[in-house]
Amino acid sequence: MGDITLNHEHMRKLYLELASFENRGVTIWLEGYPSDSESVAGELSLNEDGSYMRDYIFDEGVLKEVHFDKVRKN
């Protein structure tokens, strides 16, 4: 039960972090497609066995996009 609570708290923090980005006009992408904070937090919570890489895209020093791409092992 402790792991479930910790995972839930982690996803809640992720959602809040991404929502704050969205509120500042930063777009969020998941696997190459436009997404949103709720969808990304939900997808990452469902795919506990997969790892996602986070990329920050800046334009002239201003954060414009955050990309989440699944890391695949060959």
Residue pairs with C-beta under 8 A, 6 or more apart in sequence:
7 45
7 48
8 45
11 41
11 42
11 44
11 45
12 41
14 40
14 41
14 44
15 37
15 38
15 41
17 37
18 28
18 36
18 37
18 40
18 41
18 66
19 37
19 38
21 28
21 37
21 63
21 66
22 28
22 36
22 37
24 63
26 63
26 64
26 65
26 66
27 34
27 64
27 65
27 66
28 34
28 35
28 36
28 37
28 40
28 65
28 66
28 68
29 35
29 65
29 66
29 67
29 68
30 39
30 40
30 43
30 67
30 68
31 68
31 69
31 70
32 67
32 69
35 68
40 68
43 68
44 52
44 68
47 70
50 70
50 71
51 70
51 71
52 68
52 69
52 70
52 71
53 68
53 69
53 70
53 71
54 66
54 67
54 68
55 66
55 67
55 69
56 63
56 65
56 66
56 67
57 63
57 64
57 65
57 66
57 67
58 64
